[in-house]
Amino acid sequence: QVQLVESGGGLVQAGASLRLSCAASGGTFSNYAVGWFRQAPGKEREFVAYLASNSAYVVYTDSVKGRFSISRDNVVNTVYLQMNRLKPEDTDVYYCAASRLPSLRPGMRTIATGYDYWGQGTQVTVSS
């Protein structure tokens, strides 16, 4: 069973940066497509970023393009989300996710049901 553990969240001021990490264990991480989602209380989980297993293809939601960057290190089985120029509207619980597939079809990359494994989430709070 694959386990994902996020870290790196916190409370920052608008304009600051954070780097989230997601450590994977229990599977062949290098074979998995990965993604980051976020969720506010009472709202649906929202797609943030996607990265294929070989890092050949990346997708971002429009609101984070140019500010966030997803990357992975298959040697240490970790996926990262570098978040720059944070805004108060980025405040959410952030979740990493992994698919058993190395790459997802376009229609599956941005929806939660496209992924098989989830972390427990890490809170990001951006004050104005």
C-alpha positions in Angstrom: 0.0 0.0 0.0 1.3 3.4 -1.0 1.5 6.0 1.7 1.9 9.7 1.1 2.9 12.2 3.8 2.9 15.9 3.2 4.9 18.5 5.0 5.9 22.1 4.7 2.7 24.0 5.3 2.4 26.9 7.6 1.3 30.5 8.1 2.9 33.1 5.9 2.2 36.6 4.8 1.0 37.5 1.3 3.9 37.6 -1.1 5.9 34.9 0.7 7.0 31.5 -0.5 6.5 28.0 0.8 7.7 24.6 -0.4 5.5 21.6 0.2 6.9 18.2 0.2 5.2 14.8 -0.2 7.2 11.7 0.7 6.0 8.4 -0.7 6.6 4.9 0.6 5.3 1.4 -0.1 5.3 1.5 -3.8 7.3 2.2 -7.0 7.1 6.0 -6.8 9.0 6.5 -10.0 6.1 4.8 -11.9 3.4 7.1 -10.6 1.9 10.2 -12.0 1.4 12.7 -9.2 -0.7 15.7 -8.4 -1.4 18.4 -5.9 -4.9 19.4 -4.9 -6.3 21.9 -2.3 -9.5 22.1 -0.4 -11.2 24.7 1.7 -13.9 23.7 4.4 -17.2 22.9 2.7 -15.8 23.0 -0.8 -14.7 20.4 -3.3 -11.1 19.4 -3.7 -9.6 21.6 -6.3 -6.8 20.6 -8.7 -3.5 22.6 -8.5 -0.8 20.8 -10.4 0.0 17.5 -12.2 3.3 15.9 -13.1 3.8 12.7 -15.1 6.1 10.0 -13.8 9.0 11.0 -16.0 8.3 14.7 -15.5 7.7 15.0 -19.3 4.3 16.7 -18.8 3.1 19.2 -16.3 -0.3 20.9 -15.9 -1.3 23.8 -13.6 -4.6 25.4 -12.8 -4.8 28.9 -14.2 -4.8 30.6 -10.8 -1.3 29.3 -9.9 0.5 29.5 -13.3 3.7 31.5 -13.0 3.7 31.3 -9.2 3.7 27.5 -8.4 6.0 24.8 -9.6 5.6 21.1 -9.2 8.7 18.8 -9.3 9.7 15.4 -8.2 12.8 13.5 -7.1 12.4 9.8 -7.8 15.6 9.0 -6.0 14.1 10.1 -2.7 10.5 9.3 -3.6 9.3 12.8 -3.0 7.2 15.3 -4.9 7.4 19.0 -4.3 5.2 22.1 -4.7 7.1 25.3 -4.7 4.7 28.2 -4.1 5.8 31.7 -4.7 4.1 35.1 -4.4 1.4 33.5 -2.2 -2.0 35.2 -2.0 -4.7 35.0 0.7 -6.8 33.1 -1.7 -4.2 30.3 -1.7 -5.2 29.5 1.9 -6.4 25.8 1.9 -5.4 22.4 3.0 -3.1 21.0 0.4 -3.1 17.3 -0.6 -0.7 15.3 -2.7 -2.0 12.4 -4.7 -0.5 9.6 -6.8 -1.9 7.5 -9.6 -0.9 3.9 -10.2 -0.4 4.9 -13.8 2.7 6.7 -15.1 0.7 9.2 -17.0 -3.0 10.2 -17.0 -5.2 11.1 -19.9 -5.9 14.8 -20.1 -9.4 14.4 -18.7 -8.2 12.6 -15.6 -5.3 14.8 -14.6 -7.3 17.5 -13.0 -9.9 15.5 -11.1 -9.6 13.8 -7.8 -11.0 10.5 -9.1 -8.0 10.2 -11.4 -5.8 9.4 -8.5 -5.5 6.3 -6.3 -3.5 7.4 -3.3 -3.8 10.5 -1.1 -1.9 12.1 1.7 -3.4 13.5 4.9 -3.0 17.1 3.9 -1.0 20.1 5.1 -2.5 23.5 6.0 -1.4 26.6 4.2 -2.6 29.9 5.5 -1.7 33.2 3.8 -2.4 36.4 5.7 -3.0 39.7 4.0 
